[in-house]
Amino acid sequence: MDNILRYPQSTIVDSLVPKTKFYHFMEVNPRMKSHFVNDVARIDWLYKLSPDTLNVTASEDMVEIEVFVATLKQPDCPTDLFTFIDTHMPRHLVFILQYEANSMLLINYKQWKHLIKPNEQSDAGINSAMATNVRAKPKDDTHTAFRITQMFASPWVPTDSLQLTIDGQSLPRIYDNFVAQISGIGEHRAGSMEEIVALKQRIAKAQKELETLEKRMRREPQMNIQMELHKQVRQMRMQLAELKEQLKELREQTT
């Protein structure tokens, strides 16, 4: 396979991952298995970023980053398929989705589940099973399950134009910069990505709540209830503006 991202030769794995290696955890979700069988032609493990392949440092919770290429049979394959796959993988991943001459990047921002505060835990979509072809045994009993916080995807572009710059001296910094590039977050202060992603989630939730309130207000026939909803809409707009300002400030605190 071509060196799509033009990374150093030392990082290239270029190994076909048999689709059957993923079937053992697809059985619990027939919809995902159907899309995987019908929409994905093949998956290749293209790159491995680690202290063994680059002059970078690892951390206890991030020992390597792997880049997979998923060759699609059709361009409208649901991206949540790759979020589902990622929850079952023991490493931090980047996906290149490829259809004919075009490609896009997809990354699931995720953390080891044991690092998340108890009140933030969510078992949705989490499973500790691991894909055997790219398996590296967990360091210990705590490094067995991820929680995916949010999925980010880039637009489709000609494969020859696809870019994802390796930027950083440590794997966590490189990973955060991958998230920043794919999501459009851009420059950010080192160590701030977790907070930025959390804020983006809160903004998305507030935006959805605001849209729901606005619809209710427009449809409400009783004036007194409509006025109360109008008050709630104003409050939600203020909350949303504050969250966006916090995000702007975080993004401006670059190093």
Helices and strands as residue ranges (DSSP letters): G 9-11, E 12-17, G 19-22, H 23-26, H 30-39, E 40-49, E 65-72, H 80-87, E 92-99, E 102-112, G 113-115, G 118-120, G 132-134, E 146-153, E 157-158, G 159-161, H 171-183, H 193-219, H 223-252
